[in-house]
Amino acid sequence: MRTVKGGGKGSGTNLGFGTLRLPLFDKHAVASIDYDLLSRLVDLFLEAGYVRFDTAYTYHDFHAETALRRCLTSRYERSRYELSTKMPMHLFNSRDDLERIFAEQLENCGVEYFDRYLLHNINASNLKKAEEFDSFGFLKAKKDAGLTREFGFSFHDSPEVLDEILTKHPVDFVLLQINYIDWEDLGTRAKRCYETAKRHGVKILVMEPLKGGNLVRIPKEAEDLMRVYDPAASPASWGLRFAAGLEGVETVFSGMNTVGQVEENTALFADLKPLNSEELAILDKVVKIIRENTAVPCTACRYCEVGCPCNIPVADYMALYNSAKSDSPTSPSASSSQYYYYLALTRLRGKASDCTQCGRCADACPQHLPIPELMKDVTEIFEKNPTFPSKK
């Protein structure tokens, strides 16, 4: 049985504040950050005794690091928080680029050093590049210089690739996507990646414990199973307890963008209890229900949208597609709200049919989704079917 020692700074599994999904004024404009609300969330998180924040150079259209400077680092003494950020693998092409981006990130975040620094989304396709520019040596040099206390990488690939990287390049920690829907998934293989990291003895940090909110908004049939067992426990709490209950997990980062989320999560980790055998059996049933009701397992990380030559809001289209598929097995009706949202998005961004099939998005996708092919499906359901009803 998995055990959890507790939560908060210095005691067992920590709760971390992820910044991939910050509060927004406009959910379709990722740079429209609500700074006042974010400041309040930061305050609540720190007041509850938690200190770890994670961000990245590219999050929120390159605005997340400066958002933390505005809402966290300029408002609190350096001893009050721990901060990690990431080097974007696709944006450097020389050692000078590594130095330039790192220096820019220190300025963006308003700090003199990072507590943890990562290579962002390293995988089989960019490992050669990382080695060509000695990226791991670069990170070690920054640690030796006191510019980061620890270094590691975030990872979305196979356990075999993870084993290769950890064998060749010792690091302090690895940030893995771990949640109960991906645990036995044949594509993500979260369990085997977790076991690989454990075997190498590195610290394990967790991202996507709720798979981008997909494990919060679950089918009613699945939520009913949870509520019958424990009426007071939210679907989110089940997902967080699953990830935090794994032996060797040091921190679980959760993207929180409401006061309620911060209050619920900090309270949960203050008295964290592992899932028992009955709850794990219920999750097995929940996983089956979710898989039967999800067309595309997109987490809305938006990595696919960076550099898209057609400016296609892939994550938004995937969300609309999933909603439409849950409404109807074939296509949304002409008056479907998903269709209206799709029309609104296409006035500002590229249509699904604009996709040139270049494949950049698929290469960037942590979930390994065949995005160009999915754009064809989105086109079929929203562009080739009847639009508005007409009077005969």
C-alpha positions as CSV (number, residue, x, y, z in Angstrom):
1,M,0.0,0.0,0.0
2,R,1.3,3.5,-0.9
3,T,1.9,5.8,2.0
4,V,1.8,9.6,2.3
5,K,3.6,11.4,5.1
6,G,1.8,14.7,4.9
7,G,2.0,18.0,3.1
8,G,3.5,21.5,3.4
9,K,7.1,22.6,3.4
10,G,9.5,20.0,4.5
11,S,7.0,17.3,5.4
12,G,6.5,14.4,3.0
13,T,4.7,15.0,-0.3
14,N,4.6,18.7,-1.1
15,L,1.9,20.5,-3.0
16,G,3.2,22.8,-5.7
17,F,1.6,25.7,-7.6
18,G,1.8,25.1,-11.3
19,T,1.4,28.1,-13.7
20,L,0.4,26.6,-17.0
21,R,-3.3,27.5,-16.4
22,L,-3.4,30.9,-14.6
23,P,-6.6,32.8,-14.1
24,L,-7.6,34.7,-17.2
25,F,-10.1,37.5,-18.1
26,D,-10.7,35.8,-21.5
27,K,-10.3,32.0,-21.6
28,H,-9.4,32.3,-25.3
29,A,-6.6,34.8,-24.8
30,V,-3.9,33.1,-22.8
31,A,-2.0,36.3,-22.1
32,S,-5.1,38.0,-20.5
33,I,-3.9,37.1,-17.0
34,D,-5.9,38.3,-14.0
35,Y,-3.0,39.6,-11.9
36,D,-5.1,40.7,-8.9
37,L,-6.7,37.2,-8.6
38,L,-3.3,35.6,-9.2
39,S,-1.8,37.7,-6.3
40,R,-4.6,36.6,-4.1
41,L,-4.1,32.9,-5.0
42,V,-0.3,33.3,-4.3
43,D,-1.1,34.8,-0.9
44,L,-3.5,32.0,0.1
45,F,-1.0,29.4,-1.0
46,L,1.8,30.8,1.0
47,E,-0.4,31.5,4.0
48,A,-1.3,27.8,4.1
49,G,2.4,26.9,4.4
50,Y,3.3,25.9,0.9
51,V,6.2,27.4,-1.0
52,R,6.8,25.7,-4.4
53,F,6.0,27.4,-7.7
54,D,6.7,26.1,-11.1
55,T,6.6,28.0,-14.4
56,A,8.2,28.0,-17.9
57,Y,9.5,30.4,-20.5
58,T,6.7,29.7,-23.0
59,Y,3.7,29.4,-20.6
60,H,0.8,31.8,-21.3
61,D,2.4,33.1,-24.6
62,F,5.6,33.9,-22.7
63,H,3.9,35.9,-19.9
64,A,3.9,33.4,-17.0
65,E,7.4,34.2,-15.7
66,T,6.7,37.9,-15.6
67,A,3.3,37.2,-14.0
68,L,5.1,35.5,-11.1
69,R,7.5,38.4,-10.8
70,R,4.6,40.7,-10.5
71,C,2.5,38.6,-8.2
72,L,5.1,36.6,-6.2
73,T,8.7,37.6,-6.4
74,S,8.3,41.4,-6.2
75,R,5.9,41.0,-3.2
76,Y,7.7,38.5,-1.0
77,E,11.2,38.0,0.4
78,R,13.2,35.3,-1.5
79,S,13.2,33.0,1.6
80,R,9.4,32.8,1.4
81,Y,9.1,30.7,-1.8
82,E,10.8,28.2,-4.1
83,L,10.8,28.8,-7.8
84,S,11.4,26.5,-10.8
85,T,11.3,27.3,-14.5
86,K,12.3,25.5,-17.8
87,M,14.5,25.9,-20.8
88,P,12.5,25.6,-24.0
89,M,14.1,22.8,-26.1
90,H,12.7,24.1,-29.4
91,L,14.0,27.7,-29.0
92,F,17.7,27.3,-28.6
93,N,20.2,26.4,-31.4
94,S,23.5,27.3,-29.8
95,R,25.2,27.5,-26.4
96,D,24.8,31.3,-26.6
97,D,21.1,30.8,-26.9
98,L,21.1,28.8,-23.7
99,E,23.0,31.5,-21.9
100,R,20.7,34.3,-23.3
101,I,17.5,32.6,-22.5
102,F,18.6,31.6,-18.9
103,A,19.6,35.2,-18.2
104,E,16.3,36.5,-19.6
105,Q,14.4,34.1,-17.4
106,L,16.2,35.4,-14.3
107,E,15.1,38.9,-15.3
108,N,11.6,37.7,-16.2
109,C,11.1,36.1,-12.8
110,G,12.9,38.8,-10.8
111,V,15.2,36.5,-9.0
112,E,19.0,36.0,-8.7
113,Y,18.8,32.2,-8.7
114,F,16.3,29.4,-9.2
115,D,15.6,26.6,-6.8
116,R,15.1,24.1,-9.6
117,Y,15.8,24.4,-13.3
118,L,14.6,22.1,-16.0
119,L,15.1,21.2,-19.7
120,H,11.5,21.5,-20.9
121,N,9.8,18.4,-22.4
122,I,12.9,16.4,-23.4
123,N,12.2,13.4,-25.5
124,A,13.7,11.1,-28.2
125,S,13.3,13.7,-30.9
126,N,15.3,16.4,-29.1
127,L,17.7,14.4,-27.0
128,K,20.4,14.6,-29.7
129,K,20.0,18.4,-29.8
130,A,20.3,18.5,-26.0
131,E,23.5,16.5,-26.2
132,E,24.9,18.4,-29.1
133,F,24.9,21.6,-27.1
134,D,25.8,19.9,-23.8
135,S,22.5,21.1,-22.2
136,F,23.0,18.8,-19.2
137,G,26.5,20.2,-18.7
138,F,25.0,23.7,-19.0
139,L,22.6,22.9,-16.2
140,K,25.3,21.5,-14.0
141,A,27.4,24.5,-14.5
142,K,24.5,26.7,-13.4
143,K,24.2,24.6,-10.3
144,D,27.9,24.8,-9.6
145,A,27.7,28.6,-10.0
146,G,24.8,28.8,-7.5
147,L,22.3,29.9,-10.1
148,T,20.1,26.9,-9.5
149,R,20.0,24.7,-6.5
150,E,18.9,21.6,-8.4
151,F,18.5,20.6,-12.1
152,G,16.4,18.1,-14.0
153,F,14.0,17.9,-16.8
154,S,10.3,17.5,-17.6
155,F,9.4,14.4,-19.6
156,H,6.7,13.1,-22.0
157,D,8.0,10.0,-23.7
158,S,8.6,6.3,-23.2
159,P,10.2,4.6,-20.2
160,E,12.9,3.3,-22.5
161,V,13.9,6.9,-23.5
162,L,13.7,8.0,-19.8
163,D,16.0,5.1,-18.9
164,E,18.5,6.1,-21.6
165,I,18.5,9.8,-20.4
166,L,18.9,9.0,-16.7
167,T,21.7,6.4,-17.4
168,K,23.7,8.9,-19.5
169,H,22.9,12.1,-17.7
170,P,22.5,12.1,-13.9
171,V,20.1,14.8,-12.6
172,D,18.6,15.7,-9.3
173,F,15.0,15.1,-10.2
174,V,12.6,14.4,-13.1
175,L,9.1,16.0,-13.6
176,L,6.7,13.3,-14.8
177,Q,3.1,13.3,-16.0
178,I,1.4,11.0,-13.5
179,N,-2.3,10.6,-13.0
180,Y,-4.7,7.7,-12.6
181,I,-6.0,7.8,-16.2
182,D,-2.5,7.6,-17.7
183,W,-1.2,5.1,-15.1
184,E,-1.8,2.0,-17.3
185,D,-2.2,3.9,-20.6
186,L,-0.4,2.2,-23.4
187,G,0.7,5.5,-24.9
188,T,1.7,7.5,-21.9
189,R,2.9,4.5,-19.7
190,A,3.0,6.7,-16.6
191,K,3.5,3.7,-14.3
192,R,6.6,2.4,-16.1
193,C,8.1,5.9,-16.3
194,Y,7.5,6.3,-12.6
195,E,9.2,2.9,-11.9
196,T,12.1,3.8,-14.1
197,A,12.7,7.0,-12.2
198,K,12.5,5.2,-8.9
199,R,15.0,2.6,-10.1
200,H,17.5,5.4,-10.9
201,G,17.0,7.0,-7.5
202,V,16.1,10.5,-8.7
203,K,13.5,12.7,-7.0
204,I,10.1,12.5,-8.7
205,L,8.0,15.6,-9.2
206,V,4.5,15.2,-10.7
207,M,2.7,17.4,-13.2
208,E,-0.8,16.9,-14.7
209,P,-2.2,15.0,-11.7
210,L,-5.6,16.0,-13.0
211,K,-4.7,15.8,-16.7
212,G,-5.4,19.4,-17.4
213,G,-8.7,19.4,-15.6
214,N,-10.0,16.3,-17.4
215,L,-10.1,14.4,-14.1
216,V,-12.2,17.2,-12.5
217,R,-14.8,17.3,-15.2
218,I,-15.6,13.6,-15.4
219,P,-18.7,11.7,-16.6
220,K,-21.6,11.8,-14.1
221,E,-21.6,8.0,-13.9
222,A,-17.9,8.1,-12.8
223,E,-18.4,10.9,-10.3
224,D,-21.4,9.1,-8.8
225,L,-19.2,6.1,-8.0
226,M,-16.9,8.5,-6.1
227,R,-19.7,10.3,-4.3
228,V,-21.4,7.1,-3.2
229,Y,-18.2,6.1,-1.4
230,D,-17.4,9.5,0.0
231,P,-20.0,12.2,-0.7
232,A,-17.6,15.0,0.5
233,A,-14.7,14.1,-1.7
234,S,-14.4,15.9,-5.0
235,P,-13.1,14.2,-8.2
236,A,-10.1,16.5,-7.9
237,S,-9.2,15.2,-4.5
238,W,-9.2,11.6,-5.7
239,G,-6.8,12.5,-8.5
240,L,-4.4,14.4,-6.2
241,R,-4.4,11.7,-3.6
242,F,-3.6,9.1,-6.3
243,A,-0.5,11.0,-7.4
244,A,0.6,12.1,-4.0
245,G,0.2,8.6,-2.6
246,L,2.9,7.1,-4.7
247,E,6.1,6.3,-2.8
248,G,9.0,8.5,-3.7
249,V,6.9,11.4,-5.1
250,E,8.3,14.6,-3.6
251,T,6.0,17.2,-5.0
252,V,2.7,17.3,-6.9
253,F,2.2,20.5,-9.0
254,S,-1.4,21.5,-9.5
255,G,-2.5,24.3,-11.7
256,M,-4.9,26.4,-9.6
257,N,-6.8,29.4,-10.9
258,T,-9.6,29.9,-8.4
259,V,-9.7,30.6,-4.7
260,G,-11.7,27.4,-4.2
261,Q,-9.1,25.3,-5.8
262,V,-6.3,26.7,-3.7
263,E,-8.4,26.3,-0.5
264,E,-9.4,22.8,-1.3
265,N,-5.9,21.6,-2.4
266,T,-4.0,23.1,0.5
267,A,-6.5,21.7,3.0
268,L,-6.2,18.2,1.3
269,F,-2.4,18.2,1.5
270,A,-2.4,19.4,5.1
271,D,-3.9,16.0,6.1
272,L,-3.1,13.9,3.2
273,K,-4.3,10.3,3.2
274,P,-3.4,7.6,0.6
275,L,-6.2,5.9,-1.4
276,N,-7.1,2.6,0.2
277,S,-7.8,-0.6,-1.7
278,E,-11.5,0.1,-2.0
279,E,-10.9,3.5,-3.5
280,L,-8.3,2.2,-5.9
281,A,-10.8,-0.4,-7.1
282,I,-13.3,2.4,-7.7
283,L,-10.8,4.2,-9.7
284,D,-10.4,1.2,-12.0
285,K,-14.1,1.5,-12.8
286,V,-13.8,5.3,-13.2
287,V,-10.9,4.9,-15.7
288,K,-13.0,2.6,-17.8
289,I,-16.0,5.0,-17.9
290,I,-13.8,8.0,-18.7
291,R,-12.1,6.2,-21.6
292,E,-15.4,5.3,-23.0
293,N,-16.5,8.9,-22.9
294,T,-13.5,10.8,-24.1
295,A,-12.9,11.3,-27.8
296,V,-9.5,13.0,-27.6
297,P,-7.3,13.1,-24.4
298,C,-6.0,16.6,-24.9
299,T,-4.8,18.4,-21.7
300,A,-4.8,21.9,-23.2
301,C,-1.1,22.5,-22.5
302,R,-1.0,24.4,-25.9
303,Y,2.6,23.3,-26.7
304,C,1.2,22.4,-30.1
305,E,0.2,26.0,-30.7
306,V,3.7,27.5,-30.3
307,G,5.0,28.0,-33.8
308,C,1.9,26.9,-35.6
309,P,2.2,28.6,-39.1
310,C,-1.6,28.8,-39.3
311,N,-2.3,30.2,-35.8
312,I,-4.7,27.4,-35.0
313,P,-6.1,27.2,-31.4
314,V,-5.7,23.5,-31.3
315,A,-6.6,23.1,-27.6
316,D,-9.8,25.1,-28.0
317,Y,-10.9,23.0,-31.0
318,M,-10.1,19.8,-29.1
319,A,-12.3,20.9,-26.2
320,L,-15.1,21.8,-28.5
321,Y,-14.7,18.5,-30.4
322,N,-14.9,16.5,-27.2
323,S,-18.0,18.4,-26.1
324,A,-19.6,17.9,-29.4
325,K,-18.8,14.2,-29.4
326,S,-20.3,13.8,-25.9
327,D,-23.5,15.5,-27.2
328,S,-23.7,13.4,-30.3
329,P,-21.9,10.4,-31.7
330,T,-21.7,11.9,-35.1
331,S,-21.8,15.7,-35.1
332,P,-23.3,18.6,-33.2
333,S,-26.6,19.9,-34.2
334,A,-26.8,23.1,-36.2
335,S,-27.7,25.1,-33.1
336,S,-25.1,23.4,-30.9
337,S,-23.2,25.9,-28.6
338,Q,-20.0,24.2,-29.6
339,Y,-20.6,25.3,-33.2
340,Y,-21.1,28.9,-32.2
341,Y,-17.9,28.9,-30.2
342,Y,-16.1,27.4,-33.1
343,L,-17.3,30.2,-35.4
344,A,-16.2,32.9,-32.9
345,L,-12.7,31.4,-32.6
346,T,-12.3,31.3,-36.4
347,R,-12.9,35.0,-36.6
348,L,-9.6,35.5,-34.7
349,R,-7.6,32.4,-35.3
350,G,-7.0,29.8,-38.0
351,K,-9.7,27.3,-38.9
352,A,-9.0,23.6,-38.5
353,S,-9.2,23.3,-42.3
354,D,-6.3,25.8,-42.6
355,C,-3.9,23.1,-41.2
356,T,-1.1,22.4,-43.7
357,Q,-0.3,19.0,-42.1
358,C,3.3,20.2,-41.4
359,G,3.4,18.0,-38.2
360,R,5.0,20.5,-35.9
361,C,2.1,20.2,-33.5
362,A,2.3,16.4,-33.3
363,D,6.0,16.6,-32.6
364,A,5.4,19.0,-29.7
365,C,2.4,17.2,-28.2
366,P,3.2,15.6,-24.8
367,Q,0.2,13.2,-25.2
368,H,1.5,12.0,-28.7
369,L,-1.8,12.9,-30.3
370,P,-2.1,12.8,-34.2
371,I,-3.1,16.5,-34.3
372,P,-3.0,17.0,-38.1
373,E,-5.4,14.1,-38.5
374,L,-7.6,15.4,-35.7
375,M,-7.8,18.7,-37.4
376,K,-9.4,16.8,-40.3
377,D,-12.0,15.4,-37.9
378,V,-12.7,18.9,-36.5
379,T,-13.1,20.2,-40.0
380,E,-15.6,17.5,-40.8
381,I,-17.7,18.1,-37.7
382,F,-17.7,21.9,-37.6
383,E,-17.1,23.0,-41.2
384,K,-18.6,20.4,-43.5
385,N,-21.9,19.7,-41.7
386,P,-24.9,22.0,-42.0
387,T,-24.4,25.3,-40.2
388,F,-27.4,27.3,-39.2
389,P,-31.0,26.0,-39.7
390,S,-32.7,27.6,-42.6
391,K,-36.4,28.3,-43.1
392,K,-37.9,26.1,-45.9
